[in-house]
């Protein structure tokens, strides 16, 4: 199986919904760009749950996060394991307390040539320093008119934009940060 490693750079974590949407619209032309935006949204959620929820809803396909999912999944994640979100940023390791290095945030995404069961669907793998492995995120492409309907902007993409549909192990624990 052929594998390619993509390196996504985020200069600064968005501080508003508008900033996130602007960056998302730049990145959703590829599955790896959308996967990186999901990781950015998780990191925003840990810092600011209201803004993070809005950002997660933008990058996910389907219904907004339900109150049950917020209460049972995302809120415990942010309270008990906020460092898990940082473990997807290159250079943030258990040894340095998952401290994100200065400069651009770098997220490594591995793409393969494997086929999924669903047409217009792709699974990519996000590098996780806490486990030394890659964790899957599945995405689906939608026609460009979906972006106009969802965000109220007309964007011409060479390829269809991508949205996150499944992230089975992204929220799983990683080793605790080392005491510094």
JOLIN-V227399 format. One record per backbone hydrogen bond with DSSP energy under -1.0 kcal/mol. NH is the residue of the N-H (numbers start at 1). CO is the residue of the C=O. E is the energy in kcal/mol with one decimal. If there is no record, write none. Layout:
NH_CO_E / NH_CO_E
//
This chain:
4_111_-2.8 / 6_109_-3.5 / 8_107_-2.8 / 10_105_-2.6 / 20_16_-2.3 / 21_17_-3.0 / 22_18_-2.3 / 23_19_-2.3 / 24_20_-3.1 / 25_21_-2.7 / 27_23_-1.5 / 28_24_-2.4 / 30_27_-1.6 / 34_30_-2.0 / 35_31_-2.3 / 36_32_-1.9 / 37_33_-1.7 / 38_34_-1.8 / 39_35_-1.8 / 40_36_-2.2 / 41_37_-2.6 / 42_38_-2.1 / 43_39_-2.0 / 44_40_-2.2 / 45_41_-2.5 / 46_42_-2.0 / 47_43_-1.2 / 48_44_-3.4 / 52_48_-3.2 / 53_49_-2.5 / 54_50_-1.8 / 55_51_-2.3 / 56_52_-2.9 / 57_53_-2.5 / 58_54_-1.4 / 59_55_-1.8 / 60_56_-1.9 / 61_164_-3.2 / 70_66_-2.5 / 71_67_-2.7 / 72_68_-2.7 / 73_69_-2.2 / 74_69_-1.8 / 75_70_-3.0 / 77_73_-1.8 / 78_74_-2.6 / 79_75_-2.2 / 80_76_-3.1 / 81_77_-2.2 / 84_81_-1.9 / 87_83_-1.3 / 88_85_-1.0 / 89_86_-2.0 / 90_106_-3.4 / 92_89_-2.1 / 97_94_-1.4 / 98_93_-3.4 / 105_10_-3.1 / 107_8_-2.5 / 109_6_-2.7 / 110_125_-3.6 / 111_4_-3.2 / 113_2_-1.2 / 122_139_-2.4 / 124_137_-2.7 / 125_110_-2.5 / 126_135_-3.3 / 127_108_-3.1 / 128_133_-2.7 / 129_87_-2.8 / 132_128_-1.9 / 135_126_-2.6 / 137_124_-2.5 / 138_166_-3.0 / 139_122_-3.1 / 140_163_-2.6 / 141_120_-2.5 / 142_161_-2.3 / 146_143_-2.3 / 148_144_-1.3 / 149_145_-2.4 / 150_146_-2.7 / 151_147_-3.1 / 152_148_-1.6 / 162_28_-2.6 / 163_140_-2.3 / 164_59_-2.5 / 165_138_-3.2 / 166_138_-1.8 / 172_169_-1.3 / 178_94_-3.5
//
